[in-house]
């Protein structure tokens, strides 16, 4: 959430779709991904804008390459 240091767990829905059931949600949002095996973490800061909309798609220039 905007200006927050709190990270919220999301639930995997299907494919690349994830869900967060909590509100009201105020952007901008950062997204943090962590691999289960290597515990490698990538943070995309403020990739979801203040005027976000449900079911919209947002893009980051970060790439996540998990360890094999």
N, C-alpha and C positions, 0 to 999 in steps of 0.2 A: 504494500500500500504506500501511497505517496508519503515521503518523509518518515518512513517507518523502518526500523531495523528488524522487524518481525518477519520471519519466513513461514509461509503456510504450505502444508503438504497438499498436493493435488492428487486426485484419483484418476487412474488410467481408464478411459472409456473404451476406445477402440482405435487401432492404427496410431495416427499422430494426434489423436483427440484426447485432451485431458480436461478434467472438470474440477472446479473449486466451488463448493457450496457455502457461501458466506457473504454477507452483505450488510450495508451497502458498500460496494467496492469503488474506491476512488483512485484513478490513475495519476501519474504514470506507474507502471509496474516493471519490476525487474524479474527475470526468470533465471533460476539456478538449477542446473542439471548435474547429477552425480551418478557415476557408474556404480553398480552393485559390487562388481568383482574387484576393481582396482581403486575404488573410492576417489576417482579422478573427478574434479569439479570444474564447471565452466559457468560463469555468470554473465548474462547479457543484461546490462543495466538500462533501465527505462525504455525497453523495446515495445512496451504496450503503452500507448499515449493516454493523456488525460481524458480525451474524448472517445475512449474505447467503446466498442459495441459488442454485445454477445454474438457469437457465431461468426465473428470477423476473423480474417487472417492477418497476421503481422509478421514482418520479416526482420531478421537480424543479419548482420554481416559476419557473425561469428560462426565458425565451423567446429563441430565436436567430433574428434577422432578417438574412439575408445581404443584402449590397448588390447592387442590380440594375445 
